[in-house]
Amino acid sequence: MSELPPGAVRLRTVVTYLRAELTRAERALLSAEQQEATTAHRRTPRNRPPGW
């Protein structure tokens, strides 16, 4: 038994909704990755002490 609605119009609605949700999730992922990269860059010491 399929959980998808019958009919092309209803299926098109589901596809449109899922594409919008995927776009939203991809934007959130990109934002999170950029934030993590910025945080990781800040943690890296710029001037390392000499290794004597």
mmJSON file of the N, C-alpha and C atoms, coordinates in Angstrom:
{"data_MODEL":{"atom_site":{
"group_PDB":["ATOM","ATOM","ATOM","ATOM","ATOM","ATOM","ATOM","ATOM","ATOM","ATOM","ATOM","ATOM","ATOM","ATOM","ATOM","ATOM","ATOM","ATOM","ATOM","ATOM","ATOM","ATOM","ATOM","ATOM","ATOM","ATOM","ATOM","ATOM","ATOM","ATOM","ATOM","ATOM","ATOM","ATOM","ATOM","ATOM","ATOM","ATOM","ATOM","ATOM","ATOM","ATOM","ATOM","ATOM","ATOM","ATOM","ATOM","ATOM","ATOM","ATOM","ATOM","ATOM","ATOM","ATOM","ATOM","ATOM","ATOM","ATOM","ATOM","ATOM","ATOM","ATOM","ATOM","ATOM","ATOM","ATOM","ATOM","ATOM","ATOM","ATOM","ATOM","ATOM","ATOM","ATOM","ATOM","ATOM","ATOM","ATOM","ATOM","ATOM","ATOM","ATOM","ATOM","ATOM","ATOM","ATOM","ATOM","ATOM","ATOM","ATOM","ATOM","ATOM","ATOM","ATOM","ATOM","ATOM","ATOM","ATOM","ATOM","ATOM","ATOM","ATOM","ATOM","ATOM","ATOM","ATOM","ATOM","ATOM","ATOM","ATOM","ATOM","ATOM","ATOM","ATOM","ATOM","ATOM","ATOM","ATOM","ATOM","ATOM","ATOM","ATOM","ATOM","ATOM","ATOM","ATOM","ATOM","ATOM","ATOM","ATOM","ATOM","ATOM","ATOM","ATOM","ATOM","ATOM","ATOM","ATOM","ATOM","ATOM","ATOM","ATOM","ATOM","ATOM","ATOM","ATOM","ATOM","ATOM","ATOM","ATOM","ATOM","ATOM","ATOM","ATOM","ATOM","ATOM"],
"id":[1,2,3,4,5,6,7,8,9,10,11,12,13,14,15,16,17,18,19,20,21,22,23,24,25,26,27,28,29,30,31,32,33,34,35,36,37,38,39,40,41,42,43,44,45,46,47,48,49,50,51,52,53,54,55,56,57,58,59,60,61,62,63,64,65,66,67,68,69,70,71,72,73,74,75,76,77,78,79,80,81,82,83,84,85,86,87,88,89,90,91,92,93,94,95,96,97,98,99,100,101,102,103,104,105,106,107,108,109,110,111,112,113,114,115,116,117,118,119,120,121,122,123,124,125,126,127,128,129,130,131,132,133,134,135,136,137,138,139,140,141,142,143,144,145,146,147,148,149,150,151,152,153,154,155,156],
"type_symbol":["N","C","C","N","C","C","N","C","C","N","C","C","N","C","C","N","C","C","N","C","C","N","C","C","N","C","C","N","C","C","N","C","C","N","C","C","N","C","C","N","C","C","N","C","C","N","C","C","N","C","C","N","C","C","N","C","C","N","C","C","N","C","C","N","C","C","N","C","C","N","C","C","N","C","C","N","C","C","N","C","C","N","C","C","N","C","C","N","C","C","N","C","C","N","C","C","N","C","C","N","C","C","N","C","C","N","C","C","N","C","C","N","C","C","N","C","C","N","C","C","N","C","C","N","C","C","N","C","C","N","C","C","N","C","C","N","C","C","N","C","C","N","C","C","N","C","C","N","C","C","N","C","C","N","C","C"],
"label_atom_id":["N","CA","C","N","CA","C","N","CA","C","N","CA","C","N","CA","C","N","CA","C","N","CA","C","N","CA","C","N","CA","C","N","CA","C","N","CA","C","N","CA","C","N","CA","C","N","CA","C","N","CA","C","N","CA","C","N","CA","C","N","CA","C","N","CA","C","N","CA","C","N","CA","C","N","CA","C","N","CA","C","N","CA","C","N","CA","C","N","CA","C","N","CA","C","N","CA","C","N","CA","C","N","CA","C","N","CA","C","N","CA","C","N","CA","C","N","CA","C","N","CA","C","N","CA","C","N","CA","C","N","CA","C","N","CA","C","N","CA","C","N","CA","C","N","CA","C","N","CA","C","N","CA","C","N","CA","C","N","CA","C","N","CA","C","N","CA","C","N","CA","C","N","CA","C","N","CA","C","N","CA","C"],
"label_alt_id":[null,null,null,null,null,null,null,null,null,null,null,null,null,null,null,null,null,null,null,null,null,null,null,null,null,null,null,null,null,null,null,null,null,null,null,null,null,null,null,null,null,null,null,null,null,null,null,null,null,null,null,null,null,null,null,null,null,null,null,null,null,null,null,null,null,null,null,null,null,null,null,null,null,null,null,null,null,null,null,null,null,null,null,null,null,null,null,null,null,null,null,null,null,null,null,null,null,null,null,null,null,null,null,null,null,null,null,null,null,null,null,null,null,null,null,null,null,null,null,null,null,null,null,null,null,null,null,null,null,null,null,null,null,null,null,null,null,null,null,null,null,null,null,null,null,null,null,null,null,null,null,null,null,null,null,null],
"label_comp_id":["MET","MET","MET","SER","SER","SER","GLU","GLU","GLU","LEU","LEU","LEU","PRO","PRO","PRO","PRO","PRO","PRO","GLY","GLY","GLY","ALA","ALA","ALA","VAL","VAL","VAL","ARG","ARG","ARG","LEU","LEU","LEU","ARG","ARG","ARG","THR","THR","THR","VAL","VAL","VAL","VAL","VAL","VAL","THR","THR","THR","TYR","TYR","TYR","LEU","LEU","LEU","ARG","ARG","ARG","ALA","ALA","ALA","GLU","GLU","GLU","LEU","LEU","LEU","THR","THR","THR","ARG","ARG","ARG","ALA","ALA","ALA","GLU","GLU","GLU","ARG","ARG","ARG","ALA","ALA","ALA","LEU","LEU","LEU","LEU","LEU","LEU","SER","SER","SER","ALA","ALA","ALA","GLU","GLU","GLU","GLN","GLN","GLN","GLN","GLN","GLN","GLU","GLU","GLU","ALA","ALA","ALA","THR","THR","THR","THR","THR","THR","ALA","ALA","ALA","HIS","HIS","HIS","ARG","ARG","ARG","ARG","ARG","ARG","THR","THR","THR","PRO","PRO","PRO","ARG","ARG","ARG","ASN","ASN","ASN","ARG","ARG","ARG","PRO","PRO","PRO","PRO","PRO","PRO","GLY","GLY","GLY","TRP","TRP","TRP"],
"label_asym_id":["A","A","A","A","A","A","A","A","A","A","A","A","A","A","A","A","A","A","A","A","A","A","A","A","A","A","A","A","A","A","A","A","A","A","A","A","A","A","A","A","A","A","A","A","A","A","A","A","A","A","A","A","A","A","A","A","A","A","A","A","A","A","A","A","A","A","A","A","A","A","A","A","A","A","A","A","A","A","A","A","A","A","A","A","A","A","A","A","A","A","A","A","A","A","A","A","A","A","A","A","A","A","A","A","A","A","A","A","A","A","A","A","A","A","A","A","A","A","A","A","A","A","A","A","A","A","A","A","A","A","A","A","A","A","A","A","A","A","A","A","A","A","A","A","A","A","A","A","A","A","A","A","A","A","A","A"],
"label_entity_id":["1","1","1","1","1","1","1","1","1","1","1","1","1","1","1","1","1","1","1","1","1","1","1","1","1","1","1","1","1","1","1","1","1","1","1","1","1","1","1","1","1","1","1","1","1","1","1","1","1","1","1","1","1","1","1","1","1","1","1","1","1","1","1","1","1","1","1","1","1","1","1","1","1","1","1","1","1","1","1","1","1","1","1","1","1","1","1","1","1","1","1","1","1","1","1","1","1","1","1","1","1","1","1","1","1","1","1","1","1","1","1","1","1","1","1","1","1","1","1","1","1","1","1","1","1","1","1","1","1","1","1","1","1","1","1","1","1","1","1","1","1","1","1","1","1","1","1","1","1","1","1","1","1","1","1","1"],
"label_seq_id":[1,1,1,2,2,2,3,3,3,4,4,4,5,5,5,6,6,6,7,7,7,8,8,8,9,9,9,10,10,10,11,11,11,12,12,12,13,13,13,14,14,14,15,15,15,16,16,16,17,17,17,18,18,18,19,19,19,20,20,20,21,21,21,22,22,22,23,23,23,24,24,24,25,25,25,26,26,26,27,27,27,28,28,28,29,29,29,30,30,30,31,31,31,32,32,32,33,33,33,34,34,34,35,35,35,36,36,36,37,37,37,38,38,38,39,39,39,40,40,40,41,41,41,42,42,42,43,43,43,44,44,44,45,45,45,46,46,46,47,47,47,48,48,48,49,49,49,50,50,50,51,51,51,52,52,52],
"pdbx_PDB_ins_code":[null,null,null,null,null,null,null,null,null,null,null,null,null,null,null,null,null,null,null,null,null,null,null,null,null,null,null,null,null,null,null,null,null,null,null,null,null,null,null,null,null,null,null,null,null,null,null,null,null,null,null,null,null,null,null,null,null,null,null,null,null,null,null,null,null,null,null,null,null,null,null,null,null,null,null,null,null,null,null,null,null,null,null,null,null,null,null,null,null,null,null,null,null,null,null,null,null,null,null,null,null,null,null,null,null,null,null,null,null,null,null,null,null,null,null,null,null,null,null,null,null,null,null,null,null,null,null,null,null,null,null,null,null,null,null,null,null,null,null,null,null,null,null,null,null,null,null,null,null,null,null,null,null,null,null,null],
"Cartn_x":[0.848,0.0,0.896,0.624,1.427,0.913,1.847,1.47,1.314,1.581,1.459,0.022,-0.401,-1.782,-1.976,-3.183,-3.448,-3.626,-3.289,-3.537,-2.325,-2.18,-1.023,-0.995,-2.142,-2.182,-1.722,-2.195,-1.805,-0.324,0.124,1.544,2.42,1.993,2.742,2.824,1.753,1.744,2.751,2.802,3.761,5.192,5.455,6.784,7.191,6.284,6.565,6.893,6.108,6.343,7.703,8.014,9.275,10.477,10.359,11.44,11.673,10.594,10.716,11.382,10.996,11.595,13.072,13.408,14.802,15.632,15.111,15.813,16.035,15.031,15.151,16.205,16.223,17.208,18.619,18.772,20.091,20.609,19.733,20.14,20.563,19.826,20.172,21.518,21.757,23.019,24.172,23.996,25.028,25.349,24.33,24.522,25.291,24.916,25.595,27.055,27.317,28.696,29.535,28.957,29.686,29.984,29.02,29.214,30.305,30.309,31.337,32.713,32.78,34.059,34.587,33.718,34.127,34.611,33.903,34.293,35.632,35.826,37.082,38.234,37.982,39.027,39.443,38.493,38.802,39.631,39.454,40.173,41.636,41.962,43.323,44.211,45.25,46.132,46.906,46.953,47.62,49.138,49.573,51.006,51.376,51.976,52.374,53.699,53.819,55.094,56.185,57.426,58.521,58.574,58.966,59.012,60.379,60.974,62.293,62.269],
"Cartn_y":[-1.176,0.0,1.243,2.151,3.358,4.477,5.26,6.397,7.665,7.588,8.746,8.911,10.164,10.378,9.992,9.605,9.266,10.545,10.45,11.563,12.445,12.903,13.708,15.055,15.676,17.001,16.91,15.935,15.774,15.392,14.524,14.164,15.374,16.208,17.419,18.335,18.416,19.22,18.687,17.379,16.763,17.046,16.907,17.151,18.607,19.533,20.955,21.23,20.672,20.845,20.283,19.085,18.452,19.213,19.759,20.577,21.819,22.448,23.633,23.276,22.158,21.718,21.376,20.748,20.411,21.684,22.67,23.952,24.581,24.554,25.121,24.38,23.064,22.258,22.513,22.652,22.926,24.29,25.279,26.61,26.554,25.824,25.69,24.984,23.966,23.236,24.152,24.922,25.846,26.868,27.383,28.346,27.725,26.515,25.831,25.54,25.124,24.852,26.127,27.235,28.502,28.958,28.779,29.159,28.3,27.003,26.12,26.462,26.803,27.168,28.455,29.409,30.661,30.403,29.57,29.246,28.513,27.577,26.824,27.748,28.696,29.637,30.515,30.9,31.739,30.985,29.684,28.886,28.664,28.757,28.512,29.676,29.424,30.528,31.047,32.35,32.949,33.009,33.36,33.446,32.341,31.33,30.207,30.536,30.138,30.376,29.496,29.938,29.139,27.745,26.764,25.397,25.021,25.909,25.662,24.598],
"Cartn_z":[0.0,0.0,0.0,-0.903,-1.064,-0.155,0.366,1.201,0.377,-0.923,-1.792,-2.243,-2.41,-2.837,-4.299,-4.667,-6.058,-6.886,-8.134,-9.045,-9.253,-10.483,-10.868,-10.145,-9.984,-9.351,-7.896,-7.192,-5.784,-5.663,-6.552,-6.532,-6.842,-7.779,-8.112,-6.89,-6.118,-4.901,-3.896,-3.739,-2.825,-3.285,-4.565,-5.108,-4.88,-5.124,-4.917,-3.456,-2.559,-1.126,-0.717,-1.193,-0.82,-1.376,-2.565,-3.12,-2.27,-1.838,-0.987,0.337,0.916,2.176,1.993,0.876,0.592,0.456,-0.239,-0.377,0.985,1.822,3.173,3.984,3.887,4.615,4.092,2.774,2.199,2.642,2.714,3.196,4.658,5.464,6.877,7.029,6.212,6.246,5.854,4.797,4.351,5.434,6.07,7.147,8.313,8.687,9.79,9.449,8.205,7.789,7.79,7.34,7.341,8.762,9.648,11.041,11.69,11.419,11.966,11.411,10.137,9.529,10.15,10.406,11.039,12.458,13.181,14.554,14.567,13.667,13.605,13.223,12.349,11.935,13.108,13.947,15.111,16.145,16.244,17.237,16.863,15.594,15.137,15.548,16.346,16.74,15.53,15.42,14.272,14.466,15.654,15.95,16.924,16.399,17.258,17.937,19.178,19.857,19.249,19.356,18.799,19.447,18.7,19.202,19.772,20.545,21.113,22.12],
"occupancy":[1.0,1.0,1.0,1.0,1.0,1.0,1.0,1.0,1.0,1.0,1.0,1.0,1.0,1.0,1.0,1.0,1.0,1.0,1.0,1.0,1.0,1.0,1.0,1.0,1.0,1.0,1.0,1.0,1.0,1.0,1.0,1.0,1.0,1.0,1.0,1.0,1.0,1.0,1.0,1.0,1.0,1.0,1.0,1.0,1.0,1.0,1.0,1.0,1.0,1.0,1.0,1.0,1.0,1.0,1.0,1.0,1.0,1.0,1.0,1.0,1.0,1.0,1.0,1.0,1.0,1.0,1.0,1.0,1.0,1.0,1.0,1.0,1.0,1.0,1.0,1.0,1.0,1.0,1.0,1.0,1.0,1.0,1.0,1.0,1.0,1.0,1.0,1.0,1.0,1.0,1.0,1.0,1.0,1.0,1.0,1.0,1.0,1.0,1.0,1.0,1.0,1.0,1.0,1.0,1.0,1.0,1.0,1.0,1.0,1.0,1.0,1.0,1.0,1.0,1.0,1.0,1.0,1.0,1.0,1.0,1.0,1.0,1.0,1.0,1.0,1.0,1.0,1.0,1.0,1.0,1.0,1.0,1.0,1.0,1.0,1.0,1.0,1.0,1.0,1.0,1.0,1.0,1.0,1.0,1.0,1.0,1.0,1.0,1.0,1.0,1.0,1.0,1.0,1.0,1.0,1.0],
"B_iso_or_equiv":[0.0,0.0,0.0,0.0,0.0,0.0,0.0,0.0,0.0,0.0,0.0,0.0,0.0,0.0,0.0,0.0,0.0,0.0,0.0,0.0,0.0,0.0,0.0,0.0,0.0,0.0,0.0,0.0,0.0,0.0,0.0,0.0,0.0,0.0,0.0,0.0,0.0,0.0,0.0,0.0,0.0,0.0,0.0,0.0,0.0,0.0,0.0,0.0,0.0,0.0,0.0,0.0,0.0,0.0,0.0,0.0,0.0,0.0,0.0,0.0,0.0,0.0,0.0,0.0,0.0,0.0,0.0,0.0,0.0,0.0,0.0,0.0,0.0,0.0,0.0,0.0,0.0,0.0,0.0,0.0,0.0,0.0,0.0,0.0,0.0,0.0,0.0,0.0,0.0,0.0,0.0,0.0,0.0,0.0,0.0,0.0,0.0,0.0,0.0,0.0,0.0,0.0,0.0,0.0,0.0,0.0,0.0,0.0,0.0,0.0,0.0,0.0,0.0,0.0,0.0,0.0,0.0,0.0,0.0,0.0,0.0,0.0,0.0,0.0,0.0,0.0,0.0,0.0,0.0,0.0,0.0,0.0,0.0,0.0,0.0,0.0,0.0,0.0,0.0,0.0,0.0,0.0,0.0,0.0,0.0,0.0,0.0,0.0,0.0,0.0,0.0,0.0,0.0,0.0,0.0,0.0],
"pdbx_formal_charge":[null,null,null,null,null,null,null,null,null,null,null,null,null,null,null,null,null,null,null,null,null,null,null,null,null,null,null,null,null,null,null,null,null,null,null,null,null,null,null,null,null,null,null,null,null,null,null,null,null,null,null,null,null,null,null,null,null,null,null,null,null,null,null,null,null,null,null,null,null,null,null,null,null,null,null,null,null,null,null,null,null,null,null,null,null,null,null,null,null,null,null,null,null,null,null,null,null,null,null,null,null,null,null,null,null,null,null,null,null,null,null,null,null,null,null,null,null,null,null,null,null,null,null,null,null,null,null,null,null,null,null,null,null,null,null,null,null,null,null,null,null,null,null,null,null,null,null,null,null,null,null,null,null,null,null,null],
"auth_seq_id":[1,1,1,2,2,2,3,3,3,4,4,4,5,5,5,6,6,6,7,7,7,8,8,8,9,9,9,10,10,10,11,11,11,12,12,12,13,13,13,14,14,14,15,15,15,16,16,16,17,17,17,18,18,18,19,19,19,20,20,20,21,21,21,22,22,22,23,23,23,24,24,24,25,25,25,26,26,26,27,27,27,28,28,28,29,29,29,30,30,30,31,31,31,32,32,32,33,33,33,34,34,34,35,35,35,36,36,36,37,37,37,38,38,38,39,39,39,40,40,40,41,41,41,42,42,42,43,43,43,44,44,44,45,45,45,46,46,46,47,47,47,48,48,48,49,49,49,50,50,50,51,51,51,52,52,52],
"auth_comp_id":["MET","MET","MET","SER","SER","SER","GLU","GLU","GLU","LEU","LEU","LEU","PRO","PRO","PRO","PRO","PRO","PRO","GLY","GLY","GLY","ALA","ALA","ALA","VAL","VAL","VAL","ARG","ARG","ARG","LEU","LEU","LEU","ARG","ARG","ARG","THR","THR","THR","VAL","VAL","VAL","VAL","VAL","VAL","THR","THR","THR","TYR","TYR","TYR","LEU","LEU","LEU","ARG","ARG","ARG","ALA","ALA","ALA","GLU","GLU","GLU","LEU","LEU","LEU","THR","THR","THR","ARG","ARG","ARG","ALA","ALA","ALA","GLU","GLU","GLU","ARG","ARG","ARG","ALA","ALA","ALA","LEU","LEU","LEU","LEU","LEU","LEU","SER","SER","SER","ALA","ALA","ALA","GLU","GLU","GLU","GLN","GLN","GLN","GLN","GLN","GLN","GLU","GLU","GLU","ALA","ALA","ALA","THR","THR","THR","THR","THR","THR","ALA","ALA","ALA","HIS","HIS","HIS","ARG","ARG","ARG","ARG","ARG","ARG","THR","THR","THR","PRO","PRO","PRO","ARG","ARG","ARG","ASN","ASN","ASN","ARG","ARG","ARG","PRO","PRO","PRO","PRO","PRO","PRO","GLY","GLY","GLY","TRP","TRP","TRP"],
"auth_asym_id":["A","A","A","A","A","A","A","A","A","A","A","A","A","A","A","A","A","A","A","A","A","A","A","A","A","A","A","A","A","A","A","A","A","A","A","A","A","A","A","A","A","A","A","A","A","A","A","A","A","A","A","A","A","A","A","A","A","A","A","A","A","A","A","A","A","A","A","A","A","A","A","A","A","A","A","A","A","A","A","A","A","A","A","A","A","A","A","A","A","A","A","A","A","A","A","A","A","A","A","A","A","A","A","A","A","A","A","A","A","A","A","A","A","A","A","A","A","A","A","A","A","A","A","A","A","A","A","A","A","A","A","A","A","A","A","A","A","A","A","A","A","A","A","A","A","A","A","A","A","A","A","A","A","A","A","A"],
"auth_atom_id":["N","CA","C","N","CA","C","N","CA","C","N","CA","C","N","CA","C","N","CA","C","N","CA","C","N","CA","C","N","CA","C","N","CA","C","N","CA","C","N","CA","C","N","CA","C","N","CA","C","N","CA","C","N","CA","C","N","CA","C","N","CA","C","N","CA","C","N","CA","C","N","CA","C","N","CA","C","N","CA","C","N","CA","C","N","CA","C","N","CA","C","N","CA","C","N","CA","C","N","CA","C","N","CA","C","N","CA","C","N","CA","C","N","CA","C","N","CA","C","N","CA","C","N","CA","C","N","CA","C","N","CA","C","N","CA","C","N","CA","C","N","CA","C","N","CA","C","N","CA","C","N","CA","C","N","CA","C","N","CA","C","N","CA","C","N","CA","C","N","CA","C","N","CA","C","N","CA","C","N","CA","C"],
"pdbx_PDB_model_num":[1,1,1,1,1,1,1,1,1,1,1,1,1,1,1,1,1,1,1,1,1,1,1,1,1,1,1,1,1,1,1,1,1,1,1,1,1,1,1,1,1,1,1,1,1,1,1,1,1,1,1,1,1,1,1,1,1,1,1,1,1,1,1,1,1,1,1,1,1,1,1,1,1,1,1,1,1,1,1,1,1,1,1,1,1,1,1,1,1,1,1,1,1,1,1,1,1,1,1,1,1,1,1,1,1,1,1,1,1,1,1,1,1,1,1,1,1,1,1,1,1,1,1,1,1,1,1,1,1,1,1,1,1,1,1,1,1,1,1,1,1,1,1,1,1,1,1,1,1,1,1,1,1,1,1,1]
}}}
